[in-house]
Amino acid sequence: MATLVKQPSQETVSHRDIYLSASMTASGFIPMLQDRSGVVYFTFHGDATKLKAIEEAYWAGTLKLPVRQAFENLRTLKDRLYAAKGSR
């Protein structure tokens, strides 16, 4: 007998907000940096429901994250962003 397991819908979300990106990274998503005509975007791929919930909580000011982890992710993303811009 086969068991049907519903997989979460996958989504790709891209934006330029480094603080939102640090929050999403602290929530367990790994960003890819994409250069689009000289503008770098942070692109996340994952469960559409979770990505949307994190973004909504971030903008509502209700997202709870470990502060140290959020700041470390922000620093890492800045380093990656500057490295990406410097490699052009």
Secondary structure, DSSP 4 states (H G I P E B T S, - for coil): -----PPPPEEEEEE--HHHHHHHHHTTPPPEEEEETTEEEEEEEEEHHHHHHHHHHHHHT-----HHHHHHHHHHHHHHHHHHHHT-
